[in-house]
């Protein structure tokens, strides 16, 4: 595929400026024009990509220079953009905000440079007029390697307000590519960890995306935005698309019978478990697994022939009553874990495996109790495997991300999952028999051996 796919990065001076509305609306508006749109999100966020997928009909994908390393940003982008006419990348936080204490690492600006992509700055203009020029000039000139190709003004109050803003921005030398007014139906509900996921809103989410598309199509110059996207050249560094099935990623097996046997890996889905990176399923499949999704809220049995179980993140605390009420599935999960079959659980999956969550029975695989708290735990983590597990050999180093308002007591088992490095070193998570359970969200593309190891354990357990 061509490494010069047209692309835009949608950024902002700060969170809350309207990036998600503009990026999602622009994706949907381009798709309505008949373009095949590749959706991407900077950072570890799982929720925005769900809206991106709804807008484009393609899997939303993350580009995280901390979790995967800068060298994989270009290849992962090209992998997701294969067969597309244009790509839209939604930024994270403010344009230059990266991993804490790591300079520009994993910032929107860093990813834009790694992609060689022009940036469109979304500015909340609700409380300013002439000052917008100073703000835009500062962001456009801060890093000469970041090309701010245009501005979209959000929350503009009136025609007169728009006129004042445009006059001011003429001096900044950055073109105005769109002006959006306040539109109530574009707002999307939030709760303690951000937007409510698409899987929980269904029809309402479809309506919200349609409203975003209509507002962007009405207020933005789609032709100029597409033309700006086409100014992007080849992705720097001569990147080739990442692939889960490349020789470097695929296991070598001499036993022909084993090659023909595809172990069933059950992956939790549905409204309670919505956090998953598309590459994980691709890696499991490339390693020889048959991946089957199930919904712990509704399915009373694991998929037929389940040899391994993956339970990612989400909001089990919102559905704790329903999860607890599904006793047949809880018992099936406990029996699978007791058999020694591989089970990988992250964050929400960790809570589901505990003895209880907020006082209600869960699967009881782990002798631990989980509860909601007022404290937000958030941030990137540098981790190393403390011992051997179904996911990693002792000493395997991976980077992860924590994002939750829950606590598990105790927070680690007799055999912890990870040792977390940094100013306050600690161990966390649980490894017991075939179970690996942890709060850390990890991106397996950074260490493809994780998926290979898991599938091989499914095949032999």
Secondary structure as GFF3:
##gff-version 3
##sequence-region A 1 461
A	DSSP	beta_strand	6	12	.	.	.	ID=ss1
A	DSSP	alpha_helix	19	32	.	.	.	ID=ss2
A	DSSP	beta_strand	37	42	.	.	.	ID=ss3
A	DSSP	alpha_helix	48	56	.	.	.	ID=ss4
A	DSSP	beta_strand	61	63	.	.	.	ID=ss5
A	DSSP	alpha_helix	70	80	.	.	.	ID=ss6
A	DSSP	beta_strand	86	90	.	.	.	ID=ss7
A	DSSP	alpha_helix	108	115	.	.	.	ID=ss8
A	DSSP	beta_strand	118	124	.	.	.	ID=ss9
A	DSSP	alpha_helix	131	142	.	.	.	ID=ss10
A	DSSP	beta_strand	148	156	.	.	.	ID=ss11
A	DSSP	alpha_helix	159	170	.	.	.	ID=ss12
A	DSSP	beta_strand	176	181	.	.	.	ID=ss13
A	DSSP	three_ten_helix	184	186	.	.	.	ID=ss14
A	DSSP	beta_strand	190	191	.	.	.	ID=ss15
A	DSSP	beta_strand	194	195	.	.	.	ID=ss16
A	DSSP	alpha_helix	198	201	.	.	.	ID=ss17
A	DSSP	alpha_helix	203	219	.	.	.	ID=ss18
A	DSSP	alpha_helix	222	229	.	.	.	ID=ss19
A	DSSP	three_ten_helix	236	238	.	.	.	ID=ss20
A	DSSP	alpha_helix	256	260	.	.	.	ID=ss21
A	DSSP	beta_strand	264	269	.	.	.	ID=ss22
A	DSSP	alpha_helix	278	286	.	.	.	ID=ss23
A	DSSP	beta_strand	290	295	.	.	.	ID=ss24
A	DSSP	beta_strand	306	311	.	.	.	ID=ss25
A	DSSP	alpha_helix	320	325	.	.	.	ID=ss26
A	DSSP	alpha_helix	327	338	.	.	.	ID=ss27
A	DSSP	beta_strand	342	346	.	.	.	ID=ss28
A	DSSP	alpha_helix	348	353	.	.	.	ID=ss29
A	DSSP	beta_strand	356	357	.	.	.	ID=ss30
A	DSSP	beta_strand	360	361	.	.	.	ID=ss31
A	DSSP	beta_strand	369	385	.	.	.	ID=ss32
A	DSSP	beta_strand	397	409	.	.	.	ID=ss33
A	DSSP	beta_strand	418	420	.	.	.	ID=ss34
A	DSSP	beta_strand	426	428	.	.	.	ID=ss35
A	DSSP	beta_strand	430	432	.	.	.	ID=ss36
A	DSSP	beta_strand	435	438	.	.	.	ID=ss37
A	DSSP	beta_strand	441	442	.	.	.	ID=ss38
A	DSSP	three_ten_helix	444	447	.	.	.	ID=ss39
A	DSSP	alpha_helix	449	460	.	.	.	ID=ss40
###
